[in-house]
Amino acid sequence: MKNLTKLALVLIPAITLSNAATAHEPGKQTKKAEKADCSKMKHGKMDMKDPEAIAMMKKCMKQTSLEKSSENKPLYWVAPMDPNYRRDKPGKSPMGMDLVPVYKDKD
């Protein structure tokens, strides 16, 4: 009887802990990151003390700044007299002229 009690005292917490550990696996709990739908936010009606509202605002601000920075970033640089001369960063052409940035078309 004592052995059975000892076994129960060891196994019950062990089983409980193992079930709790598998229930909290990060892979099972995390959602895929989605873009925030900032157009639906009504700033005048937001409770700025609400942590969810603050998190959503921060996510929208970050998302907007990333979109703007990627729009303004040059794809590559070319020589003004030879568009086949391309580089990944600004510099000088073989003729000593400053390279010209090429941006993504806004089509």
Biopython code that builds the backbone (N, CA, C, O; Angstrom):
import numpy as np
from Bio.PDB.StructureBuilder import StructureBuilder

atoms = [
    (1, "MET", "N", (0.815, -1.192, 0.000)),
    (1, "MET", "CA", (0.000, 0.000, 0.000)),
    (1, "MET", "C", (0.864, 1.264, 0.000)),
    (1, "MET", "O", (0.539, 2.241, -0.675)),
    (2, "LYS", "N", (1.973, 1.243, 0.763)),
    (2, "LYS", "CA", (2.861, 2.397, 0.814)),
    (2, "LYS", "C", (3.500, 2.640, -0.547)),
    (2, "LYS", "O", (3.658, 3.786, -0.968)),
    (3, "ASN", "N", (3.864, 1.568, -1.228)),
    (3, "ASN", "CA", (4.480, 1.705, -2.547)),
    (3, "ASN", "C", (3.491, 2.288, -3.559)),
    (3, "ASN", "O", (3.863, 3.099, -4.406)),
    (4, "LEU", "N", (2.242, 1.872, -3.462)),
    (4, "LEU", "CA", (1.213, 2.378, -4.348)),
    (4, "LEU", "C", (0.977, 3.876, -4.108)),
    (4, "LEU", "O", (0.778, 4.632, -5.058)),
    (5, "THR", "N", (1.000, 4.292, -2.870)),
    (5, "THR", "CA", (0.832, 5.704, -2.527)),
    (5, "THR", "C", (2.008, 6.522, -3.053)),
    (5, "THR", "O", (1.823, 7.602, -3.614)),
    (6, "LYS", "N", (3.225, 5.994, -2.865)),
    (6, "LYS", "CA", (4.405, 6.696, -3.354)),
    (6, "LYS", "C", (4.365, 6.815, -4.877)),
    (6, "LYS", "O", (4.682, 7.866, -5.433)),
    (7, "LEU", "N", (3.978, 5.745, -5.536)),
    (7, "LEU", "CA", (3.887, 5.738, -6.982)),
    (7, "LEU", "C", (2.858, 6.771, -7.462)),
    (7, "LEU", "O", (3.107, 7.505, -8.418)),
    (8, "ALA", "N", (1.722, 6.819, -6.801)),
    (8, "ALA", "CA", (0.681, 7.785, -7.151)),
    (8, "ALA", "C", (1.166, 9.209, -6.921)),
    (8, "ALA", "O", (0.886, 10.094, -7.729)),
    (9, "LEU", "N", (1.894, 9.442, -5.826)),
    (9, "LEU", "CA", (2.397, 10.783, -5.530)),
    (9, "LEU", "C", (3.429, 11.251, -6.557)),
    (9, "LEU", "O", (3.597, 12.452, -6.769)),
    (10, "VAL", "N", (4.111, 10.314, -7.187)),
    (10, "VAL", "CA", (5.106, 10.672, -8.192)),
    (10, "VAL", "C", (4.462, 10.782, -9.583)),
    (10, "VAL", "O", (4.735, 11.725, -10.326)),
    (11, "LEU", "N", (3.615, 9.821, -9.922)),
    (11, "LEU", "CA", (3.057, 9.782, -11.270)),
    (11, "LEU", "C", (2.014, 10.870, -11.545)),
    (11, "LEU", "O", (2.007, 11.449, -12.631)),
    (12, "ILE", "N", (1.157, 11.150, -10.603)),
    (12, "ILE", "CA", (0.095, 12.134, -10.847)),
    (12, "ILE", "C", (0.667, 13.517, -11.165)),
    (12, "ILE", "O", (0.260, 14.120, -12.158)),
    (13, "PRO", "N", (1.596, 14.040, -10.360)),
    (13, "PRO", "CA", (2.169, 15.345, -10.744)),
    (13, "PRO", "C", (2.963, 15.281, -12.046)),
    (13, "PRO", "O", (2.950, 16.237, -12.821)),
    (14, "ALA", "N", (3.652, 14.171, -12.298)),
    (14, "ALA", "CA", (4.440, 14.043, -13.521)),
    (14, "ALA", "C", (3.537, 14.070, -14.753)),
    (14, "ALA", "O", (3.845, 14.745, -15.735)),
    (15, "ILE", "N", (2.447, 13.353, -14.703)),
    (15, "ILE", "CA", (1.501, 13.329, -15.835)),
    (15, "ILE", "C", (0.860, 14.699, -16.020)),
    (15, "ILE", "O", (0.705, 15.172, -17.146)),
    (16, "THR", "N", (0.494, 15.328, -14.924)),
    (16, "THR", "CA", (-0.115, 16.657, -14.998)),
    (16, "THR", "C", (0.843, 17.668, -15.608)),
    (16, "THR", "O", (0.441, 18.468, -16.453)),
    (17, "LEU", "N", (2.097, 17.642, -15.195)),
    (17, "LEU", "CA", (3.083, 18.569, -15.734)),
    (17, "LEU", "C", (3.374, 18.312, -17.207)),
    (17, "LEU", "O", (3.547, 19.254, -17.980)),
    (18, "SER", "N", (3.429, 17.049, -17.595)),
    (18, "SER", "CA", (3.714, 16.750, -19.000)),
    (18, "SER", "C", (2.561, 17.199, -19.890)),
    (18, "SER", "O", (2.791, 17.685, -20.998)),
    (19, "ASN", "N", (1.331, 17.045, -19.425)),
    (19, "ASN", "CA", (0.184, 17.527, -20.201)),
    (19, "ASN", "C", (0.179, 19.043, -20.283)),
    (19, "ASN", "O", (-0.146, 19.602, -21.331)),
    (20, "ALA", "N", (0.532, 19.713, -19.207)),
    (20, "ALA", "CA", (0.581, 21.175, -19.211)),
    (20, "ALA", "C", (1.676, 21.674, -20.152)),
    (20, "ALA", "O", (1.498, 22.687, -20.828)),
    (21, "ALA", "N", (2.786, 20.982, -20.200)),
    (21, "ALA", "CA", (3.895, 21.397, -21.058)),
    (21, "ALA", "C", (3.531, 21.274, -22.534)),
    (21, "ALA", "O", (3.872, 22.156, -23.322)),
    (22, "THR", "N", (2.849, 20.207, -22.922)),
    (22, "THR", "CA", (2.479, 20.050, -24.328)),
    (22, "THR", "C", (1.361, 21.004, -24.717)),
    (22, "THR", "O", (1.247, 21.361, -25.889)),
    (23, "ALA", "N", (0.542, 21.421, -23.781)),
    (23, "ALA", "CA", (-0.529, 22.366, -24.093)),
    (23, "ALA", "C", (0.008, 23.758, -24.365)),
    (23, "ALA", "O", (-0.674, 24.573, -24.987)),
    (24, "HIS", "N", (1.215, 24.042, -23.912)),
    (24, "HIS", "CA", (1.781, 25.378, -24.073)),
    (24, "HIS", "C", (2.958, 25.416, -25.026)),
    (24, "HIS", "O", (3.844, 26.258, -24.883)),
    (25, "GLU", "N", (2.979, 24.519, -25.994)),
    (25, "GLU", "CA", (4.038, 24.550, -26.995)),
    (25, "GLU", "C", (3.888, 25.811, -27.826)),
    (25, "GLU", "O", (2.796, 26.081, -28.327)),
    (26, "PRO", "N", (4.944, 26.590, -27.987)),
    (26, "PRO", "CA", (4.838, 27.842, -28.739)),
    (26, "PRO", "C", (4.341, 27.644, -30.170)),
    (26, "PRO", "O", (3.600, 28.481, -30.685)),
    (27, "GLY", "N", (4.732, 26.567, -30.806)),
    (27, "GLY", "CA", (4.313, 26.324, -32.177)),
    (27, "GLY", "C", (2.815, 26.131, -32.319)),
    (27, "GLY", "O", (2.233, 26.480, -33.346)),
    (28, "LYS", "N", (2.193, 25.581, -31.298)),
    (28, "LYS", "CA", (0.759, 25.349, -31.346)),
    (28, "LYS", "C", (-0.031, 26.594, -30.950)),
    (28, "LYS", "O", (-1.204, 26.720, -31.302)),
    (29, "GLN", "N", (0.586, 27.494, -30.239)),
    (29, "GLN", "CA", (-0.129, 28.644, -29.704)),
    (29, "GLN", "C", (-0.016, 29.894, -30.578)),
    (29, "GLN", "O", (-0.897, 30.753, -30.543)),
    (30, "THR", "N", (1.050, 30.004, -31.354)),
    (30, "THR", "CA", (1.263, 31.239, -32.105)),
    (30, "THR", "C", (0.443, 31.251, -33.379)),
    (30, "THR", "O", (0.250, 30.222, -34.026)),
    (31, "LYS", "N", (-0.031, 32.424, -33.722)),
    (31, "LYS", "CA", (-0.747, 32.614, -34.964)),
    (31, "LYS", "C", (0.226, 33.149, -36.003)),
    (31, "LYS", "O", (1.255, 33.737, -35.671)),
    (32, "LYS", "N", (-0.110, 32.939, -37.238)),
    (32, "LYS", "CA", (0.702, 33.481, -38.312)),
    (32, "LYS", "C", (0.548, 35.002, -38.299)),
    (32, "LYS", "O", (-0.559, 35.521, -38.159)),
    (33, "ALA", "N", (1.658, 35.701, -38.443)),
    (33, "ALA", "CA", (1.627, 37.156, -38.412)),
    (33, "ALA", "C", (0.827, 37.679, -39.599)),
    (33, "ALA", "O", (1.075, 37.310, -40.747)),
    (34, "GLU", "N", (-0.126, 38.535, -39.304)),
    (34, "GLU", "CA", (-0.965, 39.097, -40.334)),
    (34, "GLU", "C", (-0.781, 40.603, -40.366)),
    (34, "GLU", "O", (-0.373, 41.223, -39.384)),
    (35, "LYS", "N", (-1.090, 41.168, -41.514)),
    (35, "LYS", "CA", (-1.048, 42.617, -41.613)),
    (35, "LYS", "C", (-2.238, 43.184, -40.852)),
    (35, "LYS", "O", (-3.346, 42.651, -40.917)),
    (36, "ALA", "N", (-1.998, 44.248, -40.146)),
    (36, "ALA", "CA", (-3.075, 44.913, -39.414)),
    (36, "ALA", "C", (-3.949, 45.671, -40.403)),
    (36, "ALA", "O", (-3.439, 46.283, -41.341)),
    (37, "ASP", "N", (-5.262, 45.634, -40.200)),
    (37, "ASP", "CA", (-6.183, 46.389, -41.040)),
    (37, "ASP", "C", (-6.406, 47.737, -40.378)),
    (37, "ASP", "O", (-7.340, 47.914, -39.596)),
    (38, "CYS", "N", (-5.542, 48.680, -40.700)),
    (38, "CYS", "CA", (-5.553, 49.986, -40.046)),
    (38, "CYS", "C", (-6.700, 50.859, -40.522)),
    (38, "CYS", "O", (-7.043, 51.839, -39.861)),
    (39, "SER", "N", (-7.298, 50.523, -41.657)),
    (39, "SER", "CA", (-8.375, 51.356, -42.189)),
    (39, "SER", "C", (-9.628, 51.285, -41.324)),
    (39, "SER", "O", (-10.445, 52.205, -41.355)),
    (40, "LYS", "N", (-9.795, 50.218, -40.559)),
    (40, "LYS", "CA", (-10.992, 50.051, -39.723)),
    (40, "LYS", "C", (-10.852, 50.697, -38.352)),
    (40, "LYS", "O", (-11.798, 50.691, -37.564)),
    (41, "MET", "N", (-9.686, 51.251, -38.062)),
    (41, "MET", "CA", (-9.475, 51.834, -36.739)),
    (41, "MET", "C", (-10.135, 53.201, -36.656)),
    (41, "MET", "O", (-9.934, 54.051, -37.524)),
    (42, "LYS", "N", (-10.916, 53.407, -35.617)),
    (42, "LYS", "CA", (-11.551, 54.700, -35.381)),
    (42, "LYS", "C", (-10.817, 55.348, -34.215)),
    (42, "LYS", "O", (-11.089, 55.055, -33.050)),
    (43, "HIS", "N", (-9.894, 56.223, -34.545)),
    (43, "HIS", "CA", (-9.002, 56.804, -33.540)),
    (43, "HIS", "C", (-9.749, 57.611, -32.487)),
    (43, "HIS", "O", (-9.332, 57.642, -31.329)),
    (44, "GLY", "N", (-10.823, 58.252, -32.857)),
    (44, "GLY", "CA", (-11.579, 59.059, -31.910)),
    (44, "GLY", "C", (-12.280, 58.227, -30.853)),
    (44, "GLY", "O", (-12.560, 58.722, -29.761)),
    (45, "LYS", "N", (-12.565, 56.976, -31.160)),
    (45, "LYS", "CA", (-13.298, 56.109, -30.235)),
    (45, "LYS", "C", (-12.400, 55.121, -29.506)),
    (45, "LYS", "O", (-12.892, 54.257, -28.781)),
    (46, "MET", "N", (-11.084, 55.239, -29.691)),
    (46, "MET", "CA", (-10.175, 54.279, -29.071)),
    (46, "MET", "C", (-9.884, 54.641, -27.625)),
    (46, "MET", "O", (-9.708, 55.811, -27.286)),
    (47, "ASP", "N", (-9.838, 53.628, -26.785)),
    (47, "ASP", "CA", (-9.443, 53.811, -25.395)),
    (47, "ASP", "C", (-7.926, 53.669, -25.339)),
    (47, "ASP", "O", (-7.392, 52.569, -25.486)),
    (48, "MET", "N", (-7.238, 54.784, -25.126)),
    (48, "MET", "CA", (-5.780, 54.764, -25.159)),
    (48, "MET", "C", (-5.161, 54.129, -23.920)),
    (48, "MET", "O", (-3.937, 54.072, -23.802)),
    (49, "LYS", "N", (-5.982, 53.655, -23.005)),
    (49, "LYS", "CA", (-5.469, 52.904, -21.852)),
    (49, "LYS", "C", (-5.593, 51.400, -22.084)),
    (49, "LYS", "O", (-5.098, 50.601, -21.289)),
    (50, "ASP", "N", (-6.250, 51.019, -23.167)),
    (50, "ASP", "CA", (-6.447, 49.610, -23.497)),
    (50, "ASP", "C", (-5.170, 49.069, -24.144)),
    (50, "ASP", "O", (-4.749, 49.584, -25.180)),
    (51, "PRO", "N", (-4.545, 48.044, -23.555)),
    (51, "PRO", "CA", (-3.292, 47.505, -24.105)),
    (51, "PRO", "C", (-3.452, 46.962, -25.526)),
    (51, "PRO", "O", (-2.523, 47.058, -26.328)),
    (52, "GLU", "N", (-4.614, 46.394, -25.849)),
    (52, "GLU", "CA", (-4.824, 45.871, -27.198)),
    (52, "GLU", "C", (-4.883, 46.998, -28.222)),
    (52, "GLU", "O", (-4.353, 46.873, -29.326)),
    (53, "ALA", "N", (-5.530, 48.096, -27.848)),
    (53, "ALA", "CA", (-5.614, 49.245, -28.755)),
    (53, "ALA", "C", (-4.231, 49.845, -28.980)),
    (53, "ALA", "O", (-3.884, 50.211, -30.103)),
    (54, "ILE", "N", (-3.452, 49.944, -27.925)),
    (54, "ILE", "CA", (-2.101, 50.489, -28.041)),
    (54, "ILE", "C", (-1.243, 49.583, -28.921)),
    (54, "ILE", "O", (-0.486, 50.073, -29.760)),
    (55, "ALA", "N", (-1.354, 48.274, -28.738)),
    (55, "ALA", "CA", (-0.577, 47.322, -29.547)),
    (55, "ALA", "C", (-0.973, 47.421, -31.017)),
    (55, "ALA", "O", (-0.112, 47.370, -31.896)),
    (56, "MET", "N", (-2.272, 47.561, -31.289)),
    (56, "MET", "CA", (-2.748, 47.680, -32.658)),
    (56, "MET", "C", (-2.233, 48.971, -33.300)),
    (56, "MET", "O", (-1.832, 48.973, -34.464)),
    (57, "MET", "N", (-2.244, 50.066, -32.538)),
    (57, "MET", "CA", (-1.731, 51.337, -33.048)),
    (57, "MET", "C", (-0.250, 51.216, -33.395)),
    (57, "MET", "O", (0.183, 51.675, -34.452)),
    (58, "LYS", "N", (0.524, 50.596, -32.504)),
    (58, "LYS", "CA", (1.958, 50.431, -32.751)),
    (58, "LYS", "C", (2.200, 49.579, -33.996)),
    (58, "LYS", "O", (3.082, 49.878, -34.801)),
    (59, "LYS", "N", (1.405, 48.511, -34.145)),
    (59, "LYS", "CA", (1.553, 47.632, -35.294)),
    (59, "LYS", "C", (1.236, 48.388, -36.588)),
    (59, "LYS", "O", (1.932, 48.229, -37.590)),
    (60, "CYS", "N", (0.186, 49.209, -36.561)),
    (60, "CYS", "CA", (-0.182, 49.992, -37.742)),
    (60, "CYS", "C", (0.894, 51.019, -38.078)),
    (60, "CYS", "O", (1.232, 51.214, -39.246)),
    (61, "MET", "N", (1.425, 51.670, -37.057)),
    (61, "MET", "CA", (2.460, 52.672, -37.292)),
    (61, "MET", "C", (3.711, 52.027, -37.891)),
    (61, "MET", "O", (4.310, 52.566, -38.821)),
    (62, "LYS", "N", (4.098, 50.873, -37.354)),
    (62, "LYS", "CA", (5.284, 50.178, -37.856)),
    (62, "LYS", "C", (5.059, 49.705, -39.293)),
    (62, "LYS", "O", (5.935, 49.834, -40.148)),
    (63, "GLN", "N", (3.874, 49.157, -39.538)),
    (63, "GLN", "CA", (3.541, 48.648, -40.860)),
    (63, "GLN", "C", (3.554, 49.786, -41.885)),
    (63, "GLN", "O", (4.059, 49.613, -42.995)),
    (64, "THR", "N", (3.009, 50.934, -41.525)),
    (64, "THR", "CA", (2.971, 52.075, -42.427)),
    (64, "THR", "C", (4.370, 52.594, -42.719)),
    (64, "THR", "O", (4.687, 52.924, -43.862)),
    (65, "SER", "N", (5.211, 52.669, -41.690)),
    (65, "SER", "CA", (6.566, 53.165, -41.912)),
    (65, "SER", "C", (7.379, 52.195, -42.767)),
    (65, "SER", "O", (8.201, 52.629, -43.574)),
    (66, "LEU", "N", (7.161, 50.890, -42.602)),
    (66, "LEU", "CA", (7.876, 49.909, -43.431)),
    (66, "LEU", "C", (7.443, 50.002, -44.885)),
    (66, "LEU", "O", (8.269, 49.895, -45.792)),
    (67, "GLU", "N", (6.134, 50.203, -45.111)),
    (67, "GLU", "CA", (5.640, 50.317, -46.478)),
    (67, "GLU", "C", (6.211, 51.560, -47.147)),
    (67, "GLU", "O", (6.606, 51.512, -48.312)),
    (68, "LYS", "N", (6.258, 52.670, -46.422)),
    (68, "LYS", "CA", (6.786, 53.904, -46.995)),
    (68, "LYS", "C", (8.274, 53.781, -47.284)),
    (68, "LYS", "O", (8.742, 54.244, -48.325)),
    (69, "SER", "N", (9.024, 53.162, -46.373)),
    (69, "SER", "CA", (10.472, 53.057, -46.580)),
    (69, "SER", "C", (10.796, 52.141, -47.750)),
    (69, "SER", "O", (11.769, 52.380, -48.465)),
    (70, "SER", "N", (10.000, 51.099, -47.958)),
    (70, "SER", "CA", (10.273, 50.198, -49.079)),
    (70, "SER", "C", (9.892, 50.843, -50.406)),
    (70, "SER", "O", (10.468, 50.509, -51.441)),
    (71, "GLU", "N", (8.916, 51.775, -50.389)),
    (71, "GLU", "CA", (8.538, 52.467, -51.614)),
    (71, "GLU", "C", (9.652, 53.400, -52.074)),
    (71, "GLU", "O", (9.868, 53.553, -53.276)),
    (72, "ASN", "N", (10.349, 54.013, -51.156)),
    (72, "ASN", "CA", (11.355, 55.008, -51.489)),
    (72, "ASN", "C", (12.748, 54.420, -51.677)),
    (72, "ASN", "O", (13.676, 55.148, -52.029)),
    (73, "LYS", "N", (12.910, 53.149, -51.456)),
    (73, "LYS", "CA", (14.233, 52.537, -51.538)),
    (73, "LYS", "C", (14.549, 52.192, -52.995)),
    (73, "LYS", "O", (13.753, 51.534, -53.664)),
    (74, "PRO", "N", (15.711, 52.636, -53.488)),
    (74, "PRO", "CA", (16.098, 52.303, -54.870)),
    (74, "PRO", "C", (16.329, 50.802, -55.038)),
    (74, "PRO", "O", (16.825, 50.132, -54.132)),
    (75, "LEU", "N", (15.966, 50.290, -56.204)),
    (75, "LEU", "CA", (16.218, 48.880, -56.510)),
    (75, "LEU", "C", (17.696, 48.652, -56.793)),
    (75, "LEU", "O", (18.272, 47.652, -56.365)),
    (76, "TYR", "N", (18.312, 49.599, -57.525)),
    (76, "TYR", "CA", (19.731, 49.528, -57.861)),
    (76, "TYR", "C", (20.145, 50.888, -58.421)),
    (76, "TYR", "O", (19.311, 51.778, -58.582)),
    (77, "TRP", "N", (21.424, 51.043, -58.715)),
    (77, "TRP", "CA", (21.961, 52.289, -59.276)),
    (77, "TRP", "C", (22.571, 51.984, -60.643)),
    (77, "TRP", "O", (23.139, 50.913, -60.856)),
    (78, "VAL", "N", (22.445, 52.945, -61.569)),
    (78, "VAL", "CA", (23.001, 52.782, -62.917)),
    (78, "VAL", "C", (23.869, 53.991, -63.268)),
    (78, "VAL", "O", (23.738, 55.073, -62.695)),
    (79, "ALA", "N", (24.748, 53.762, -64.221)),
    (79, "ALA", "CA", (25.561, 54.867, -64.734)),
    (79, "ALA", "C", (24.692, 55.710, -65.662)),
    (79, "ALA", "O", (23.934, 55.156, -66.457)),
    (80, "PRO", "N", (24.785, 57.022, -65.580)),
    (80, "PRO", "CA", (23.934, 57.876, -66.409)),
    (80, "PRO", "C", (24.154, 57.675, -67.916)),
    (80, "PRO", "O", (23.213, 57.818, -68.697)),
    (81, "MET", "N", (25.369, 57.352, -68.327)),
    (81, "MET", "CA", (25.663, 57.189, -69.749)),
    (81, "MET", "C", (25.590, 55.730, -70.207)),
    (81, "MET", "O", (25.654, 55.462, -71.406)),
    (82, "ASP", "N", (25.459, 54.787, -69.274)),
    (82, "ASP", "CA", (25.426, 53.366, -69.624)),
    (82, "ASP", "C", (24.485, 52.629, -68.665)),
    (82, "ASP", "O", (24.920, 52.193, -67.599)),
    (83, "PRO", "N", (23.199, 52.482, -69.026)),
    (83, "PRO", "CA", (22.231, 51.837, -68.134)),
    (83, "PRO", "C", (22.527, 50.357, -67.863)),
    (83, "PRO", "O", (21.933, 49.767, -66.960)),
    (84, "ASN", "N", (23.427, 49.757, -68.626)),
    (84, "ASN", "CA", (23.800, 48.364, -68.374)),
    (84, "ASN", "C", (24.785, 48.238, -67.211)),
    (84, "ASN", "O", (24.993, 47.143, -66.688)),
    (85, "TYR", "N", (25.390, 49.357, -66.808)),
    (85, "TYR", "CA", (26.312, 49.353, -65.663)),
    (85, "TYR", "C", (25.480, 49.532, -64.401)),
    (85, "TYR", "O", (25.037, 50.637, -64.090)),
    (86, "ARG", "N", (25.270, 48.426, -63.670)),
    (86, "ARG", "CA", (24.418, 48.439, -62.471)),
    (86, "ARG", "C", (25.232, 48.114, -61.228)),
    (86, "ARG", "O", (26.179, 47.329, -61.270)),
    (87, "ARG", "N", (24.841, 48.733, -60.124)),
    (87, "ARG", "CA", (25.456, 48.457, -58.823)),
    (87, "ARG", "C", (24.367, 48.409, -57.757)),
    (87, "ARG", "O", (23.281, 48.964, -57.927)),
    (88, "ASP", "N", (24.687, 47.724, -56.639)),
    (88, "ASP", "CA", (23.739, 47.585, -55.526)),
    (88, "ASP", "C", (23.705, 48.800, -54.610)),
    (88, "ASP", "O", (22.779, 48.960, -53.815)),
    (89, "LYS", "N", (24.714, 49.653, -54.724)),
    (89, "LYS", "CA", (24.783, 50.821, -53.840)),
    (89, "LYS", "C", (25.326, 52.017, -54.603)),
    (89, "LYS", "O", (25.904, 51.852, -55.677)),
    (90, "PRO", "N", (25.153, 53.206, -54.070)),
    (90, "PRO", "CA", (25.625, 54.404, -54.765)),
    (90, "PRO", "C", (27.139, 54.379, -54.956)),
    (90, "PRO", "O", (27.868, 53.716, -54.219)),
    (91, "GLY", "N", (27.583, 55.111, -55.955)),
    (91, "GLY", "CA", (29.011, 55.182, -56.224)),
    (91, "GLY", "C", (29.264, 55.980, -57.487)),
    (91, "GLY", "O", (28.468, 56.841, -57.862)),
    (92, "LYS", "N", (30.372, 55.691, -58.136)),
    (92, "LYS", "CA", (30.764, 56.396, -59.359)),
    (92, "LYS", "C", (30.734, 55.435, -60.547)),
    (92, "LYS", "O", (30.992, 54.239, -60.410)),
    (93, "SER", "N", (30.415, 55.984, -61.699)),
    (93, "SER", "CA", (30.434, 55.197, -62.931)),
    (93, "SER", "C", (31.880, 55.097, -63.423)),
    (93, "SER", "O", (32.755, 55.773, -62.880)),
    (94, "PRO", "N", (32.153, 54.261, -64.449)),
    (94, "PRO", "CA", (33.511, 54.198, -65.004)),
    (94, "PRO", "C", (33.993, 55.544, -65.556)),
    (94, "PRO", "O", (35.195, 55.779, -65.679)),
    (95, "MET", "N", (33.038, 56.424, -65.887)),
    (95, "MET", "CA", (33.397, 57.746, -66.412)),
    (95, "MET", "C", (33.538, 58.771, -65.294)),
    (95, "MET", "O", (33.798, 59.943, -65.566)),
    (96, "GLY", "N", (33.367, 58.346, -64.025)),
    (96, "GLY", "CA", (33.537, 59.247, -62.895)),
    (96, "GLY", "C", (32.277, 60.002, -62.491)),
    (96, "GLY", "O", (32.334, 60.891, -61.642)),
    (97, "MET", "N", (31.151, 59.658, -63.086)),
    (97, "MET", "CA", (29.889, 60.329, -62.761)),
    (97, "MET", "C", (29.175, 59.587, -61.640)),
    (97, "MET", "O", (29.365, 58.383, -61.466)),
    (98, "ASP", "N", (28.350, 60.309, -60.875)),
    (98, "ASP", "CA", (27.560, 59.671, -59.817)),
    (98, "ASP", "C", (26.534, 58.730, -60.433)),
    (98, "ASP", "O", (25.905, 59.047, -61.443)),
    (99, "LEU", "N", (26.378, 57.562, -59.805)),
    (99, "LEU", "CA", (25.359, 56.623, -60.261)),
    (99, "LEU", "C", (23.974, 57.174, -59.928)),
    (99, "LEU", "O", (23.805, 57.917, -58.961)),
    (100, "VAL", "N", (22.993, 56.801, -60.739)),
    (100, "VAL", "CA", (21.625, 57.294, -60.595)),
    (100, "VAL", "C", (20.756, 56.178, -60.029)),
    (100, "VAL", "O", (20.795, 55.059, -60.541)),
    (101, "PRO", "N", (19.962, 56.452, -58.972)),
    (101, "PRO", "CA", (19.107, 55.406, -58.419)),
    (101, "PRO", "C", (17.934, 55.077, -59.331)),
    (101, "PRO", "O", (17.383, 55.961, -59.987)),
    (102, "VAL", "N", (17.556, 53.803, -59.371)),
    (102, "VAL", "CA", (16.393, 53.343, -60.134)),
    (102, "VAL", "C", (15.387, 52.803, -59.126)),
    (102, "VAL", "O", (15.709, 51.939, -58.311)),
    (103, "TYR", "N", (14.162, 53.325, -59.193)),
    (103, "TYR", "CA", (13.099, 52.945, -58.265)),
    (103, "TYR", "C", (12.086, 52.045, -58.935)),
    (103, "TYR", "O", (11.997, 51.990, -60.162)),
    (104, "LYS", "N", (11.325, 51.343, -58.119)),
    (104, "LYS", "CA", (10.273, 50.464, -58.607)),
    (104, "LYS", "C", (9.174, 51.314, -59.243)),
    (104, "LYS", "O", (8.820, 52.373, -58.724)),
    (105, "ASP", "N", (8.637, 50.843, -60.370)),
    (105, "ASP", "CA", (7.525, 51.545, -61.019)),
    (105, "ASP", "C", (6.305, 51.503, -60.106)),
    (105, "ASP", "O", (6.097, 50.521, -59.394)),
    (106, "LYS", "N", (5.508, 52.550, -60.120)),
    (106, "LYS", "CA", (4.324, 52.615, -59.256)),
    (106, "LYS", "C", (3.071, 52.157, -60.021)),
    (106, "LYS", "O", (1.988, 52.704, -59.811)),
    (107, "ASP", "N", (3.212, 51.167, -60.897)),
    (107, "ASP", "CA", (2.083, 50.667, -61.686)),
    (107, "ASP", "C", (1.224, 49.745, -60.885)),
    (107, "ASP", "O", (0.228, 49.231, -61.395)),
]
sb = StructureBuilder()
sb.init_structure("model")
sb.init_model(0)
sb.init_chain("A")
sb.init_seg("    ")
for serial, (resi, resn, name, xyz) in enumerate(atoms, 1):
    if name == "N":
        sb.init_residue(resn, " ", resi, " ")
    sb.init_atom(name, np.array(xyz, "f"), 0.0, 1.0, " ", f" {name:<3s}", serial, name[0])
structure = sb.get_structure()
